[in-house]
Amino acid sequence: MRELILGGARSGKSTLAEQRARDSGLDVTYIATAEAGDDEMRERIEHHRARRPDHWRTIEAPHALAATLTGEAADDRLLLVDCLTLWLGNRIDDADGLARERAALLDVLPSLPGTIVLVSNEVGLGIVPAHALARRFRDEAGRLNQDVAAACERVTFVAAGLPLTLKAPVTG
C-alpha cells in the first residue's frame, strides 16, 4: 500500500502521516529528507524528531530517495517519507540529477513491498511566484505530486488538520 499525503504548510499532513504509521502496527522507518541549512530549519527538524516515538528508526536521505526506499522497504515495515518537496528542493539546482532521481523514484515506487507513506506540500494553490526558480520549483512539485499520486493507491489532502480522501483503494 502506498499513500501520498498532501497539504500546505502547517496543515497537519505530517501529523496524519505519523498517526497512520503508529496505527499500522508495523515497524516504522522514518525517512527524513530535510537538510538543516539555517536555524529555522534546524528548529523544524528538531520539532519533528521530538514527536517521533523512540523505537522508530530514522534515516536521513536528502538526495538518494529511490535507493533508500529500495534498501529499506519490507513486507513487515512502514516507510514514512517526510517530505517529497524538501527532497525536491535539495535537488532543484541539478536538473539532470533531479531528472534521474525522479525517474528512479517513480520507477521503484510501484514495486516496493510493505507500506509506504509519502508526505508532500501542495504549493500550487497560491499566487504565481515572482522569481523563475520559485516558479520552476512550484511546477516541478506539481508534476512530482501528480506522478506520485498516480503510483499510490491512496491520496489524502489535509487542510486545517482535516483529511480529505482524494483517492482510495478499490475494494472488491
Wavefront OBJ file of the C-alpha trace (Angstrom):
o trace
v 0.000 0.000 0.000
v 1.275 3.444 -0.942
v -0.261 6.674 0.287
v 0.546 10.240 -0.647
v -0.475 12.828 1.946
v -0.610 16.377 0.563
v -1.247 19.700 2.228
v 0.010 23.203 2.723
v 2.461 24.422 5.324
v 1.345 23.551 8.844
v -1.768 21.803 7.526
v -1.354 18.677 9.667
v -0.055 16.411 6.906
v 2.977 15.147 8.860
v 0.844 14.585 11.955
v -1.586 12.491 9.892
v 1.275 10.501 8.336
v 2.735 9.817 11.780
v -0.692 8.708 13.047
v -1.032 6.327 10.089
v 2.399 4.907 10.970
v 1.510 4.483 14.660
v -1.825 2.839 13.813
v -0.291 0.408 11.304
v 1.208 -1.945 13.893
v 4.263 -2.287 11.643
v 7.894 -1.471 12.311
v 8.383 2.133 11.187
v 11.334 3.647 9.396
v 11.126 7.423 9.119
v 12.952 8.723 6.059
v 13.812 12.362 6.619
v 14.694 14.440 3.567
v 15.344 17.831 5.195
v 18.741 19.451 5.365
v 19.348 21.902 8.218
v 20.655 24.875 6.271
v 19.689 27.504 8.843
v 18.453 27.901 12.430
v 14.788 27.961 11.445
v 15.111 24.644 9.576
v 17.075 23.125 12.466
v 14.138 24.039 14.753
v 11.635 22.427 12.379
v 13.712 19.261 12.193
v 14.027 19.116 15.976
v 10.261 19.578 16.359
v 9.660 16.595 14.054
v 12.264 14.481 15.879
v 10.696 15.208 19.250
v 7.289 13.943 18.050
v 8.605 10.585 16.854
v 8.483 7.532 19.094
v 11.948 6.398 20.211
v 11.507 2.940 18.680
v 11.089 4.332 15.154
v 14.217 4.081 13.068
v 15.242 7.294 11.302
v 17.268 7.520 8.103
v 18.325 10.817 6.598
v 18.016 10.707 2.810
v 18.164 14.240 1.414
v 19.229 13.078 -2.075
v 19.128 9.346 -2.954
v 15.498 8.669 -2.068
v 14.824 5.815 -4.516
v 17.890 3.885 -3.362
v 16.948 4.416 0.277
v 13.396 3.189 -0.290
v 14.658 0.155 -2.178
v 17.075 -0.728 0.609
v 14.567 -0.253 3.426
v 11.216 -1.497 2.125
v 9.981 -4.800 3.548
v 6.630 -6.567 3.879
v 6.523 -6.016 7.653
v 7.642 -2.374 7.603
v 6.115 1.032 7.044
v 8.345 3.664 5.461
v 7.304 7.248 6.171
v 8.929 9.775 3.819
v 8.768 13.350 5.064
v 8.835 15.122 2.714
v 8.979 15.000 -1.075
v 9.074 18.768 -1.551
v 12.087 19.144 0.758
v 13.776 16.370 -1.242
v 12.871 18.203 -4.449
v 14.295 21.434 -3.060
v 17.569 19.658 -2.282
v 17.807 18.594 -5.946
v 16.341 21.608 -7.784
v 19.709 23.152 -8.744
v 20.825 19.960 -10.522
v 18.364 19.452 -13.373
v 19.992 16.268 -14.693
v 20.373 14.747 -11.230
v 16.803 15.663 -10.350
v 15.504 14.062 -13.549
v 17.439 10.845 -12.831
v 16.361 10.671 -9.173
v 12.754 11.499 -10.019
v 12.652 8.768 -12.678
v 14.232 6.301 -10.253
v 11.665 7.133 -7.575
v 8.721 6.750 -9.947
v 10.184 3.518 -11.325
v 10.692 1.836 -7.951
v 7.642 3.112 -6.055
v 5.016 0.734 -7.529
v 7.092 -2.379 -6.826
v 8.164 -1.726 -3.235
v 6.985 -4.208 -0.607
v 5.324 -3.097 2.614
v 3.573 0.167 3.319
v 4.893 3.490 2.059
v 3.517 6.831 3.283
v 4.847 9.891 1.472
v 4.278 13.463 2.638
v 4.408 16.376 0.200
v 3.460 20.028 0.126
v 0.787 21.266 -2.228
v 2.399 24.504 -3.378
v 0.302 25.325 -6.425
v -2.725 26.859 -4.719
v -1.262 30.309 -4.119
v -0.101 33.224 -6.219
v 2.336 32.814 -9.096
v 5.857 33.195 -7.673
v 7.748 36.305 -8.776
v 11.080 34.545 -9.419
v 11.942 31.985 -12.087
v 13.464 29.466 -9.647
v 10.396 29.605 -7.402
v 8.123 29.097 -10.426
v 10.250 26.145 -11.546
v 10.062 24.640 -8.053
v 6.272 25.064 -7.957
v 5.930 23.442 -11.381
v 8.300 20.561 -10.556
v 6.477 19.945 -7.259
v 3.113 19.879 -9.017
v 4.314 17.395 -11.628
v 6.006 15.224 -8.973
v 2.848 15.179 -6.834
v 0.722 14.182 -9.842
v 3.044 11.327 -10.790
v 3.434 10.046 -7.224
v -0.347 10.255 -6.731
v -0.824 8.114 -9.836
v 1.513 5.488 -8.347
v -0.266 5.428 -4.975
v -3.392 3.519 -4.001
v -4.440 6.245 -1.560
v -4.081 10.038 -1.772
v -5.176 12.289 1.081
v -5.277 16.084 1.164
v -5.039 17.775 4.567
v -6.303 21.280 5.335
v -6.633 22.722 8.854
v -5.816 19.278 10.253
v -8.745 17.688 8.444
v -8.047 14.866 5.970
v -9.926 14.665 2.706
v -9.615 11.421 0.759
v -8.879 12.154 -2.912
v -8.171 8.574 -3.930
v -8.921 5.355 -2.062
v -8.087 1.719 -2.731
v -10.625 -0.095 -4.823
v -12.310 -2.754 -2.740
v -13.970 -5.761 -4.274
l 1 2 3 4 5 6 7 8 9 10 11 12 13 14 15 16 17 18 19 20 21 22 23 24 25 26 27 28 29 30 31 32 33 34 35 36 37 38 39 40 41 42 43 44 45 46 47 48 49 50 51 52 53 54 55 56 57 58 59 60 61 62 63 64 65 66 67 68 69 70 71 72 73 74 75 76 77 78 79 80 81 82 83 84 85 86 87 88 89 90 91 92 93 94 95 96 97 98 99 100 101 102 103 104 105 106 107 108 109 110 111 112 113 114 115 116 117 118 119 120 121 122 123 124 125 126 127 128 129 130 131 132 133 134 135 136 137 138 139 140 141 142 143 144 145 146 147 148 149 150 151 152 153 154 155 156 157 158 159 160 161 162 163 164 165 166 167 168 169 170 171 172
